[in-house]
Structure formats: structure tokens, C-alpha cells
Amino acid sequence: MTGANPVRGEACLKVDGRELRLRPSFGALVAAEEELGPLFALAERAASGGLTLKETVALFWHCLADRPDDWTRERLGEAVAAAGLTAAAPVLGWLLGQVLGGR
């Protein structure tokens, strides 16, 4: 997988030596909302510093485009934790910006 297409609202998350493409499609966001609650509230928690690692990984998991067959949600969580929240923060911010602002 090479890069993300910003026109499609995509972003790349670089973890565990891989580049994972995130796409906040309608289906992905509905699945995330079913698990995490309203997306606006999720964005508010993120803005106030109250978003958990579990919530971050859940949003990333639902938005993964072309999910690698050998990846589980737990592996994604471990990879995000190993990379550090500082590495995930720009991608999370951009993704939430897509959710709130649309494309």
C-alpha cells in the first residue's frame, strides 16, 4: 500500500514498519459510532485530552482500508502503543477533522 488519497479523506498511519491507510467512509464511521457513541462527543473528548488509547485504536480499526489479513485489532493496538500516542496524534486529529468537517 502506498500512501493515502487525501481527496478520498484518507490518511496514513505508520506503525510497526507498515503504512496503514485510514479512510473514514460512511460504513466505517457508523461502525465506530455504534461502538464508541456519538462521533461529535468523541471529537470533544479528544479536544479536551480525554480520549483513551482504546477509543483511538477502535476508531483507527474501523477506518482501516484494505486491512492486512495478518492484523488483528490487538496487534493494531500494540503497534499504536509502541509507536506512542505522539505519533498517532496527527493522524487522529486529521481523521477527526474529516469527521467533523466532511470532505
N, C-alpha and C positions, 0 to 999 in steps of 0.2 A: 504494500500500500504506500503510495507516495503522495503525501500532502493532503490538504483539505481544500475544498472548494468553498471559499467564503460567500460566493453568490448563492450557494445552497444552504448557507447558515452553518457550515461545518467548521470545526476546529480540530487541531491535533493535540493529543495528549501523549507526551513522550515519557514512557515508563518501562522499566525492565528491558532496556535495549530495543524497544519497539516503538513504533509510531502508530497510535490508535486513533482512528478518525471518529469524531463525535458529530452526530447530526441530530439536532432537536426537531425531528419530524413530529407530526401530529400524533401518530401512534405511540412514539417514544414518550412524548410529554404526557399523554393520557395515562400510560402505564406508570410513569413516575408519580403523577398526581394521585393515582389510586393507592400507591404505596406510601407516599410522603405527605399527602394532604395538598391543599391549595398551593399552586406554584408561586403566587404572589406572596404568601406567607413565608414560603421557603426563601424567596429573594430577600424579604425583610429580615429573616433570621441571619442570612448570610451578611447583609449590610451591617447588622449590629454585632457581628462576630459570634453569633450563636449557632451557626451551622455545624453539625457534627461530622466527623470523618465518615461515619456510617451513611449519613444523608448524602454527602458528597459522592461517595462511591456508588450509591444507589442511583443518583441522577446520571453519573457517567455510564453506569451499566446499561441503563435503559436507552441512553442516547448512542451507544456504540453502534457504528455502522460496520458491516462486514466483520462481525465478532469472530475472532480467531477460534477455531474449533477446540484448540487445546487450552482455552482460557475459561476459568470459572469466575464467578463473582468474587470468591475468596482470593483468588490469585490477583485479580484486579485490585482488591483492597490492599493486599500485601505490597503490590507494586507501587500503589499511590503512597502508602505509608513509608515505604523505603525511599521513595523519591523526595518525600517531605511535602507538607502542605504548601510551603512556599512555591514549589514547582507546580503544584496543581492550581494555585490561586488565580493566576492569569487566565487559565482555560475555564475555570469555574466562573469567573467574572464575565468573561466573554459569552459563555453559554447562557448565563442568567440574563445578560443584556439582550441576547437573541430572544429569550423567552418573553421578556417584558416589552421589548421594542418591536418585535416582529422583524420580518425580512422584507 
